[in-house]
C-alpha cells in the first residue's frame, strides 16, 4: 500500500508539472537606454525589446518612425537650419528620448504592456511630440527653419490621424501665445521683422538702400535657397 501511494503521488506531480510550466511568467522589465539625443536611441529600445521578447515584434514606432526621423532630421535637415534651428533640433531629440525613458522608469511593467500594444504605443509616442517641440522653442524659430522642418516628414505621416492631431495641438498652443493678433498676425509680424533684419544686413554689407525692391529680392532669394536646399537634401547620395 505505501508503494501504491508513492506511485500515485509521483503520477500526480508529473500531471501537474505541465500545467505549472504553462503559467505565464512576469515579463522582464525593460532596460534603460541613454536618453541624450543620440541617433541610436530607438535602435537601443528595439534591441532591448527583442532581447526580452524574442518571439514578438517591437513597437513599429521604434524603427518605423523614431529611428527613421532622428536620422533624417539630424543628417539631412540639421545642416540646412539656422544656428537657432540646430539648437532646437538637438533639444527636441533629447526631450523626446527623455519623455520615453521617464515613462519606462515610472512604470516598467506598464511600459512593457504598452510596448505590446502597437497602436497604444503610437498614441503615447506621438503625444510626447507637441510638448517637446514647443518647450524647445519651435514658435521662436525663423520662418525659413519652420518651412524646412515642416517639409521633412513624409506626407503620409503628416496627414495621418495622429500627424494631424499633433499639428493641431501645436497650432492651438501657438495661437494661444498670440491671442491679441492671432496666429496669422504673429506670422506676419515675424515675417516683417525678419525681412527688416535682412534688409538691414544687406544695407550694411552691400551698401544698398533698403528699398521695396531689395525686400522683394531678399524674399526671392530666401524662397530659392530653401527650394534648392530641400531638393539637394532629397537627392540620393552619389547621384
C-alpha positions in Angstrom: 0.0 0.0 0.0 2.7 2.5 0.8 4.2 1.8 -2.6 0.9 2.4 -4.3 0.5 5.7 -2.5 4.0 6.8 -3.5 3.3 5.8 -7.1 0.1 7.8 -7.1 1.9 10.9 -5.7 4.5 10.7 -8.4 1.9 10.4 -11.1 0.0 13.4 -9.7 3.2 15.6 -9.6 4.0 14.6 -13.2 0.5 15.5 -14.3 0.7 18.9 -12.6 4.1 19.8 -13.9 3.0 20.8 -17.5 0.2 23.0 -16.0 2.7 24.7 -13.8 5.0 25.3 -16.7 2.2 26.8 -18.7 1.5 29.5 -16.2 2.6 32.9 -17.6 5.7 34.4 -16.1 6.1 38.0 -15.1 7.7 39.8 -18.1 11.3 41.1 -17.7 11.4 44.8 -17.1 12.8 46.9 -19.9 16.4 48.1 -19.7 17.4 51.7 -19.8 18.8 53.4 -22.9 20.9 56.6 -22.9 18.4 59.5 -23.5 20.9 62.2 -24.5 19.7 62.9 -28.1 21.9 60.2 -29.7 21.0 58.7 -33.1 20.9 55.1 -31.8 18.4 55.5 -29.0 15.4 54.0 -30.9 17.6 51.1 -32.1 18.6 50.5 -28.5 14.9 50.4 -27.4 14.1 48.0 -30.3 17.0 45.7 -29.4 16.0 45.7 -25.8 12.5 44.6 -26.7 13.8 41.8 -28.9 16.1 40.6 -26.2 13.2 40.4 -23.7 10.5 39.1 -26.0 12.3 37.4 -28.9 9.2 35.9 -30.4 7.3 39.3 -30.7 7.7 42.3 -32.9 8.9 45.5 -31.3 6.7 48.6 -31.5 6.6 49.9 -35.0 7.4 53.4 -33.7 11.0 52.4 -32.7 12.4 51.8 -36.2 9.5 52.9 -38.5 9.3 56.4 -37.1 11.7 57.2 -34.3 14.9 55.8 -35.8 13.9 56.9 -39.3 13.3 60.5 -38.4 16.0 61.0 -35.8 18.5 60.2 -38.6 16.7 62.1 -41.4 16.4 65.3 -39.3 20.0 65.0 -38.0 21.7 64.1 -41.2 19.6 65.8 -43.9 17.7 68.7 -42.2 20.0 69.9 -39.5 22.7 71.3 -41.9 20.0 73.4 -43.6 18.8 75.1 -40.4 20.0 78.3 -38.7 22.0 78.0 -35.5 18.8 78.6 -33.6 17.1 75.8 -35.6 20.0 73.4 -35.0 19.9 74.1 -31.2 16.1 73.5 -31.3 16.6 70.2 -33.1 19.2 69.0 -30.7 17.0 69.8 -27.7 14.0 68.1 -29.2 15.9 64.9 -29.9 16.9 64.7 -26.2 13.5 65.7 -24.9 11.6 63.0 -26.9 14.0 60.4 -25.6 13.8 61.7 -22.0 10.0 61.5 -22.2 10.1 57.9 -23.3 12.6 56.9 -20.7 10.6 58.7 -18.0 7.6 56.6 -18.9 9.6 53.4 -18.8 11.2 54.3 -15.4 7.9 55.3 -13.8 6.1 52.0 -14.5 8.5 49.4 -16.1 5.9 46.6 -16.4 3.2 49.0 -17.6 5.7 50.1 -20.3 6.1 46.5 -21.3 2.3 46.2 -21.7 2.3 49.4 -23.7 5.0 48.2 -26.0 3.0 45.0 -26.7 0.0 47.1 -28.0 1.3 48.8 -31.1 -1.5 51.3 -31.6 -1.5 52.5 -28.0 2.3 52.9 -28.1 2.0 55.0 -31.2 -0.6 57.2 -29.4 1.7 57.6 -26.4 4.8 58.4 -28.5 3.0 60.9 -30.8 1.5 62.7 -27.8 5.0 63.4 -26.5 5.9 65.4 -29.6 4.0 68.8 -29.1 5.4 69.4 -25.6 9.0 68.7 -26.9 8.6 70.9 -29.9 7.1 73.9 -28.1 9.2 73.8 -25.0 12.3 73.7 -27.1 11.1 77.0 -28.7 9.5 76.0 -32.0 7.4 79.2 -32.0 10.5 81.3 -31.8 12.3 79.9 -34.9 12.7 81.8 -38.1 10.1 81.1 -40.7 12.7 79.6 -43.0 13.5 77.0 -40.4 9.8 76.2 -39.9 9.4 75.6 -43.6 12.4 73.2 -43.7 11.3 71.4 -40.5 7.7 71.1 -41.7 8.7 69.6 -45.1 11.0 66.9 -43.6 8.4 64.2 -42.6 6.7 62.1 -45.2 3.3 63.3 -46.2 1.7 60.0 -45.1 3.0 60.7 -41.6 1.9 64.4 -41.6 -1.5 63.6 -42.9 -2.2 60.5 -40.8 -4.8 60.9 -38.0 -2.0 61.1 -35.4 0.0 63.5 -37.5 -3.0 65.9 -38.0 -3.8 65.8 -34.3 -0.2 66.6 -33.5 -0.2 69.6 -35.9 -3.4 70.9 -34.4 -2.1 70.7 -30.9 1.0 72.7 -31.8 -1.0 75.3 -33.7 -3.5 75.7 -30.9 -0.8 76.4 -28.4 0.9 78.8 -30.8 -2.4 80.6 -31.3 -2.7 80.7 -27.5 0.6 82.6 -27.3 -0.7 85.1 -30.0 -4.1 85.9 -28.5 -4.0 89.6 -29.5 -3.0 89.2 -33.1 -3.9 85.6 -33.8 -1.6 83.1 -35.5 -1.8 84.9 -38.8 -0.9 88.2 -37.2 2.0 86.6 -35.4 3.4 85.1 -38.6 3.0 88.5 -40.4 4.8 90.3 -37.6 7.6 87.7 -37.6 8.0 87.8 -41.4 8.1 91.6 -41.3 10.7 91.6 -38.5 12.8 89.0 -40.4 12.6 90.9 -43.6 13.6 94.1 -41.9 16.6 92.5 -40.3 17.6 91.0 -43.7 17.3 94.4 -45.3 19.4 96.0 -42.6 22.2 93.4 -43.0 22.1 93.8 -46.8 22.3 97.5 -46.4 25.3 97.3 -44.2 27.2 94.6 -46.1 26.3 95.6 -49.7 25.8 99.3 -49.1 22.4 99.1 -50.8 19.4 101.2 -49.7 16.7 99.1 -48.0 14.1 99.8 -50.7 11.0 97.8 -51.6 12.9 96.3 -54.5 15.5 95.0 -52.1 12.9 93.4 -49.9 11.4 91.6 -52.9 14.8 90.5 -53.9 15.5 89.1 -50.5 12.2 87.2 -50.4 13.0 85.6 -53.8 16.5 84.7 -52.6 15.0 83.1 -49.5 12.5 81.0 -51.3 15.1 80.0 -53.9 17.6 78.9 -51.3 15.0 76.8 -49.4 13.9 75.1 -52.6 17.5 74.3 -53.7 18.5 73.0 -50.3 15.4 70.8 -50.0 16.0 69.4 -53.4 19.6 68.7 -52.6 18.7 67.0 -49.3 16.2 64.7 -51.0 18.7 63.7 -53.7 20.1 60.2 -53.3 23.8 60.1 -52.3 26.2 59.8 -55.2 23.6 60.9 -57.8 
